[in-house]
Amino acid sequence: MSVILTLVRKDIANFRRNRAAVVVTFLVPVVLIYIFGWVFGLNQKDTGPTGIRIAVVNASDNPAAAKLVDALKAEKAFNVITTTTNPDKSTRPLTEEDLRPMIEDDRFRYAVVIPADVVSTKTIGLHLKIFSDPRNDIESQTVNGLLQKTIFSNVPQLLGQSLQARAKDFLGGGRFTQFNRGIADTVASAFGGDPAAIQRTIESGSFGLDRLTTPAKPADPSLRRLDSTDPKAAAAPPAAPADDFFSRLIKIDDVQVVGKNVRSPAATRLVGGWAIMFLLFAVSGGATAYFDEANTGVFQRILSAPVSRAQLLWSRFFYGVLLGLIQLLSMFVAGKFMYGIDIFSHLGNLIAISIFAAAACSSFGMLIAALAPNAAAANGLSTLLVMVMSATGGAWFPMSFMPEFMQKIGKFTVVYWSMEGFLQVLWAQRTFVQLLPTLGILLGITLAVMFVAIWRLNKKAIFA
């Protein structure tokens, strides 16, 4: 037993001397937990999506329509846009004609139009329009739910005005006024109040329908349903019938601007994020090959020839690009046969964005090799970078679910821009010219990271 304990002390001593192993074992997990806490909003009082850009066009002069716009602005998940900038730098209100080109340019992905006929005299009900680019299914469903909640909670006055307009058209002006006055007098005589004030309330469209959307008071926890075993569920009040009631009276025209004709939309949205995350793991793992070659003396033999360290790094870089391109295309081909993703209609643009994405990922692999002192540190650093970039770049879930400052950080990652490129090709079906800005950003990331990697490798003692 003493021999075993001696060997255990030897292993502990070796571990303590290997600072990279200590960091990978203890510091990296703590850093990841801290970052993921911010990503998932654990430090926020109110969790949920924030800053989702949504345009609102109000073509109605109805005061209740302005109230609906204010309600959308008050929703914390939305960043409401109501104006646009002219070429002369002046601003003007958005119009319905502005929405399609702005959504196609990814200025925003959702828009609500309150048309002039929001309250019709021909039918009982309301008319609204929603434009969308649902490139992220989770975000799209969340936005639709929030829009319906906001609309259903703030349209009783509009709905009352619809009923009033329909009655006025049916009865005529004089009889309609007499009808409202008769109701006001009856209410005042039965329940009290000023008949004139009650008549004004009725004519404004308020029939007490707003009570249907007012949350019920919390139930007495002591009152439990006999068929319930969950105290919280048992104490919860029954759901109000507002959603079902208003959904029958509100007509919403849903206009999908981008991705309407995409085959297998769910897989098309997801496969790009998965592909780039696995590519980062593969390319970053290749950085450890540097240390294997240094330990086996391959570096000494190569550098004894007329080969510089920069050339050695560039050769590894291009190998990583080739490997990454093959891996990405293999995953997209697999997605084609397994899920029906349409890749062959956009094969040229898909190859182009795959090359630039693979180059950006390979450059990070070279940076890890240049910064890390040994293979253990390279593994820990690559794990940290891949996990953080995948989480903040939108590969796991919508970026709009993160705090706003994390969303800004995510836009500096390779994952974000690679996924944008894949979605522009497969979802939005952009042309090569429209793809150039994204390609330029990925190229800029690649060159900047490679510059730092070469500078660091030239100063690094690789034969220590």
NORLINTA-V189528 format. One record per residue. N is the residue number from 1. PSI is psi as a letter, one per 30 degrees, with the letter a starting at -180 (* if undefined). OMEGA is omega in whole degrees, 0 to 359 (* if undefined). D_LAST is the distance of its C-alpha to the last C-alpha in Angstrom with 1 decimal. Layout:
n:psi:omega:d_last
N:PSI:OMEGA:D_LAST
N:PSI:OMEGA:D_LAST
This chain:
n:psi:omega:d_last
1:e:180:36.8
2:e:178:35.0
3:e:179:32.5
4:e:179:31.9
5:e:178:31.5
6:e:178:29.0
7:e:177:26.9
8:e:178:27.3
9:e:177:26.2
10:e:180:23.0
11:e:178:22.4
12:e:179:23.2
13:e:178:20.8
14:e:179:17.9
15:e:180:19.1
16:e:179:19.3
17:f:180:15.8
18:j:184:14.6
19:e:178:15.7
20:e:179:15.4
21:e:178:17.8
22:e:180:20.1
23:e:181:20.4
24:e:184:21.1
25:e:188:23.7
26:e:188:25.5
27:e:183:24.9
28:e:177:24.9
29:e:179:28.3
30:e:179:29.9
31:e:179:28.9
32:e:179:30.3
33:e:179:33.5
34:e:181:34.0
35:e:179:33.7
36:e:175:35.9
37:e:176:38.4
38:e:180:38.8
39:e:182:38.9
40:g:175:41.6
41:g:181:43.4
42:f:180:43.3
43:g:180:43.5
44:k:174:46.6
45:e:180:50.1
46:j:178:51.4
47:l:181:49.3
48:l:183:50.0
49:k:177:49.6
50:k:171:49.6
51:g:178:50.0
52:j:183:51.3
53:k:180:52.8
54:k:180:56.4
55:k:178:59.2
56:k:177:62.7
57:j:179:65.7
58:j:180:69.0
59:g:182:71.9
60:k:176:74.5
61:g:180:76.5
62:k:179:77.0
63:e:180:76.0
64:f:176:74.7
65:e:176:72.3
66:e:177:70.8
67:e:178:70.5
68:e:177:68.5
69:e:178:66.1
70:e:179:65.7
71:e:177:65.0
72:e:178:62.2
73:e:181:60.7
74:f:179:60.8
75:j:187:58.8
76:f:182:55.3
77:f:188:53.7
78:k:166:55.0
79:j:191:54.3
80:k:179:57.7
81:k:181:58.2
82:f:182:61.8
83:l:175:61.5
84:l:184:59.9
85:k:177:59.3
86:l:177:61.5
87:f:179:60.4
88:g:177:62.0
89:g:174:59.7
90:l:181:62.7
91:l:178:62.7
92:l:178:65.1
93:k:176:65.6
94:k:173:64.0
95:l:180:66.4
96:e:180:66.3
97:f:180:65.8
98:f:195:62.5
99:e:184:60.9
100:e:180:60.2
101:e:180:58.3
102:e:176:56.3
103:e:178:55.4
104:e:177:54.4
105:g:179:52.1
106:h:174:50.5
107:e:172:51.9
108:l:184:52.9
109:f:182:53.6
110:k:179:56.7
111:k:177:60.1
112:k:178:63.4
113:k:173:66.6
114:j:186:69.8
115:l:180:72.4
116:e:180:75.7
117:h:179:77.5
118:e:173:75.4
119:j:184:78.8
120:k:175:81.3
121:f:184:85.1
122:f:180:85.4
123:l:175:83.3
124:j:181:82.3
125:a:183:78.6
126:l:181:75.7
127:k:177:73.7
128:l:177:70.0
129:k:175:67.3
130:k:175:63.6
131:k:184:61.2
132:l:167:57.7
133:i:189:54.6
134:i:183:53.5
135:f:175:50.1
136:j:189:48.8
137:e:181:51.2
138:e:179:50.4
139:e:181:50.7
140:e:179:53.9
141:e:179:55.6
142:e:180:54.7
143:e:179:56.1
144:e:178:59.2
145:e:179:59.8
146:e:178:59.4
147:e:179:61.7
148:e:178:64.3
149:e:182:64.1
150:e:181:64.5
151:e:183:67.3
152:f:182:69.2
153:f:189:69.0
154:g:180:70.3
155:g:180:72.9
156:e:181:76.0
157:e:177:77.6
158:e:180:77.0
159:e:177:78.3
160:e:178:81.4
161:e:177:82.0
162:e:178:81.8
163:e:179:84.5
164:e:181:86.6
165:e:179:86.3
166:e:179:87.4
167:e:180:90.3
168:e:179:91.4
169:e:183:91.4
170:e:186:93.4
171:f:188:95.9
172:l:188:96.2
173:e:184:95.8
174:e:180:98.9
175:e:180:98.8
176:e:179:95.1
177:e:178:95.6
178:e:180:98.5
179:e:180:96.4
180:e:180:93.6
181:e:179:96.3
182:e:178:97.9
183:e:181:94.6
184:e:179:93.9
185:e:180:97.4
186:e:179:97.1
187:e:182:93.8
188:e:181:95.1
189:e:182:98.3
190:e:187:96.5
191:f:182:93.5
192:l:180:94.4
193:l:181:92.8
194:j:181:93.7
195:e:181:94.8
196:e:179:93.7
197:e:178:90.2
198:e:179:89.9
199:e:179:91.1
200:e:179:88.5
201:e:180:85.8
202:e:182:87.0
203:f:176:87.2
204:f:179:83.6
205:g:181:82.5
206:j:178:81.7
207:g:185:83.4
208:g:179:81.2
209:f:180:78.8
210:f:179:75.9
211:f:178:76.5
212:f:182:75.3
213:g:178:71.8
214:k:181:71.8
215:k:178:69.7
216:l:178:71.8
217:k:179:71.8
218:k:180:69.6
219:l:176:71.6
220:j:182:72.6
221:f:181:69.9
222:f:180:72.8
223:j:183:74.3
224:k:174:72.6
225:k:184:73.4
226:f:183:74.7
227:g:182:72.6
228:k:176:69.3
229:f:181:66.8
230:j:182:64.3
231:e:182:65.5
232:e:180:63.7
233:e:181:65.0
234:e:182:68.4
235:f:183:68.7
236:k:179:67.6
237:l:178:70.6
238:k:182:71.6
239:k:177:70.1
240:l:182:72.4
241:g:187:73.9
242:e:184:72.8
243:e:181:70.2
244:e:182:72.6
245:e:184:75.5
246:f:182:73.9
247:f:178:72.0
248:f:185:75.4
249:f:182:76.6
250:k:177:73.5
251:j:179:72.8
252:j:175:69.2
253:j:181:68.4
254:j:183:64.8
255:j:176:63.5
256:j:186:60.0
257:e:185:58.9
258:k:175:55.6
259:g:184:54.7
260:e:185:58.3
261:g:181:58.3
262:k:174:54.8
263:k:182:54.9
264:i:185:53.2
265:e:183:52.4
266:e:180:50.6
267:e:179:48.0
268:e:179:47.6
269:e:193:46.7
270:e:193:44.1
271:e:180:42.3
272:e:179:40.3
273:e:178:38.7
274:e:184:37.8
275:e:184:36.5
276:e:178:34.1
277:e:179:32.7
278:e:177:32.0
279:e:178:30.5
280:e:178:28.0
281:e:183:26.9
282:e:183:26.6
283:e:180:24.7
284:e:177:22.4
285:f:178:21.7
286:f:179:20.6
287:f:180:17.6
288:f:178:15.9
289:f:177:16.3
290:e:184:13.3
291:e:174:11.0
292:e:180:13.4
293:e:178:13.0
294:e:181:9.3
295:e:181:9.7
296:f:178:12.8
297:g:180:11.7
298:e:179:14.1
299:e:182:12.1
300:e:181:11.9
301:e:180:15.6
302:e:184:16.6
303:f:174:15.0
304:f:173:16.5
305:l:179:19.8
306:i:180:21.3
307:k:179:19.4
308:l:178:17.9
309:e:179:15.5
310:e:178:18.7
311:e:177:20.5
312:e:180:18.0
313:e:180:18.4
314:e:178:22.1
315:e:177:22.5
316:e:179:21.0
317:e:182:23.3
318:e:173:26.4
319:e:178:25.7
320:e:178:25.6
321:e:180:28.8
322:e:179:30.5
323:e:181:29.6
324:e:179:30.7
325:e:179:33.9
326:e:180:34.8
327:e:180:34.2
328:e:181:36.2
329:e:177:39.1
330:e:180:39.1
331:e:179:39.5
332:e:176:42.3
333:e:176:44.0
334:e:177:43.9
335:e:177:45.4
336:e:185:48.1
337:f:181:49.2
338:e:187:48.9
339:f:177:50.2
340:g:179:51.9
341:k:181:49.6
342:j:180:50.9
343:f:187:47.9
344:f:176:49.7
345:f:183:51.9
346:h:190:48.9
347:e:182:46.5
348:e:179:45.6
349:e:179:44.8
350:e:177:42.9
351:e:181:40.7
352:e:182:40.1
353:e:178:39.1
354:e:178:36.9
355:e:183:35.0
356:e:177:34.3
357:e:178:33.5
358:e:179:31.0
359:e:180:29.4
360:e:179:29.1
361:e:180:27.6
362:e:179:25.1
363:e:177:24.0
364:e:175:23.2
365:e:178:21.1
366:e:178:19.1
367:e:178:18.9
368:e:179:17.6
369:e:181:14.8
370:f:184:13.9
371:e:188:14.3
372:k:180:13.0
373:f:181:9.6
374:l:185:10.4
375:e:180:13.5
376:e:178:15.6
377:e:179:15.3
378:e:179:16.2
379:e:179:19.2
380:e:181:20.4
381:e:179:20.2
382:e:177:21.9
383:e:179:24.5
384:e:183:25.2
385:e:183:25.7
386:e:181:27.8
387:e:182:30.0
388:e:181:30.6
389:e:179:31.3
390:e:181:33.6
391:e:184:35.5
392:f:183:36.1
393:f:176:36.5
394:g:180:39.5
395:f:184:38.3
396:e:180:39.7
397:l:186:42.8
398:k:178:44.5
399:f:181:42.9
400:f:178:46.3
401:f:180:46.0
402:l:171:43.1
403:l:187:43.7
404:e:181:44.2
405:f:175:41.0
406:e:176:39.0
407:e:178:40.9
408:e:178:39.7
409:e:182:36.1
410:f:181:36.5
411:f:175:37.6
412:g:185:34.2
413:l:176:32.6
414:e:182:32.2
415:e:183:34.2
416:e:185:37.2
417:e:175:37.5
418:e:177:36.8
419:e:176:39.6
420:e:180:41.8
421:e:179:41.4
422:e:180:42.3
423:e:177:45.3
424:e:180:46.5
425:e:189:46.6
426:e:183:47.8
427:e:183:49.8
428:f:177:51.1
429:h:180:51.1
430:l:174:50.1
431:l:181:50.3
432:e:179:47.3
433:e:178:48.4
434:f:181:48.5
435:f:186:45.0
436:e:179:43.5
437:e:179:42.7
438:e:177:40.6
439:e:180:38.8
440:e:179:38.2
441:e:178:36.7
442:e:177:34.3
443:e:178:33.4
444:e:177:32.8
445:e:182:30.5
446:e:183:28.5
447:e:180:28.2
448:e:181:27.3
449:e:179:24.5
450:e:178:23.1
451:e:179:23.3
452:e:181:21.1
453:e:180:18.6
454:e:179:18.3
455:e:182:18.2
456:e:181:15.4
457:e:179:13.3
458:f:179:13.9
459:f:186:12.5
460:k:176:9.4
461:j:186:5.9
462:f:181:5.8
463:g:181:3.8
464:*:*:0.0
